[in-house]
Amino acid sequence: MERLQCQFANANQLYLAYMGFLSEGGLFFASLSPWQLGQSVSVSYRLPNDPLEYRFEGVVVWVNPVADKERAQGVGVRFGADHSSHRHRIEQVLADQLSSSQLTSTL
């Protein structure tokens, strides 16, 4: 199983990566590696100003190809079975930004 990791330096970086439009939620990770939709991934991430590392097993549901000049190349991973704890934690950090019209790394 492939692994991805990220430490979000600030709330804006997290906002750009958060995939709240998915029912379970998910995160986008910049990556130059080739990915396939449906691929299983082991993920670890750290939130801004939070020393804890969070983990989940997810599935690739979004791929930004190298040809897309508007957004970083990478992959979107849907949260797994424990999705509600990840969504809740991330949405607490992003409370002031969730209604923003700023484009993200995926939409």
N, C-alpha and C positions, 0 to 999 in steps of 0.2 A: 504494500500500500504506500502510495506517495505521501509525503509530508509537506505541509506548508506552515510557516510561522510568521508572525508580524508583531511588532510593538508599535502601537499607535501613539505618536508623540503628542497629539493634541486632538481636540474634538472635531476640528475641521477635517483632519486626515481620516478620522473614524467615520464622519458623515459621508465622505466621498466613497468609502468602502462598504458602508452598510447597505444591505439589500432588503429594506423593510417592505418592499412591494411583494415579496414572497410570503405566503401564508405562514411558513415556519421561520422566515427570516434567513439571512445569510450574510456572508462577507466576501468582498472582492479582494484578491491578492494579485499584485503586480508580479508577473513571472514571465521569463523568456522560454520556459520549457513548453513543449507541446502537450496539450491536454485534450481529453475526449469527453464529450457530454456523457454523463452517467458514471464516470470514473469515481471510485471511492478514494477519499482523501482523509488523512489524519491531520487535524489542525490544532495549532496552539497560538494564542494571542494574548497580548497585554493591553489593557486600556490606559488612557492617559492618567497619570498620577495614581496609579494602582499597582502595587508591587506584586500582586498575584498573577499567575499565569492560568489562563482558562483553556480548556481543551474540548474538542468534540470530533466525532467521526461524521463526515458529511459526504455529499455527492456533488460533483461538478454539474452545474445547471446553466452556466454562462461562460462563454469564451470570447474575449476580445482578441482578434487576430492582430498580427503585426501590421497589417495593411491599414488598420484604423488609426489615422493620424490624430483624431480628436481625443482619443482616450488611451490610457496606458495599456500595453499588452498584458494580458493576464487572464485570471479565471475567477468565476464566482462560485462559491461553495454554499449549498443550502445546509442549514443547521440540521443535526440529526435528532434523535429521540428526545433529547433534553433541551429542545429549542426554546421553551418558554423562559428558562433561567437566563439564557444568552440574550434573548430579545429584551427582557426586562432590564438587565444590567446595562446593555448598550443604550436603550432608550432613555434610561435615567441620565446618562452622560450627555445625550443628544437632545434633551428636553426642549431647549431653546431653538434648535435647528430643524426639528422634524417637519415643520411646515414651510421650510425654505423652498424656493423655486430654483435654487442653484443646481446645475447639472452635476451628477455623480459620475463615478467611474463606469457605471453600467447604463443608467438611463438619464 
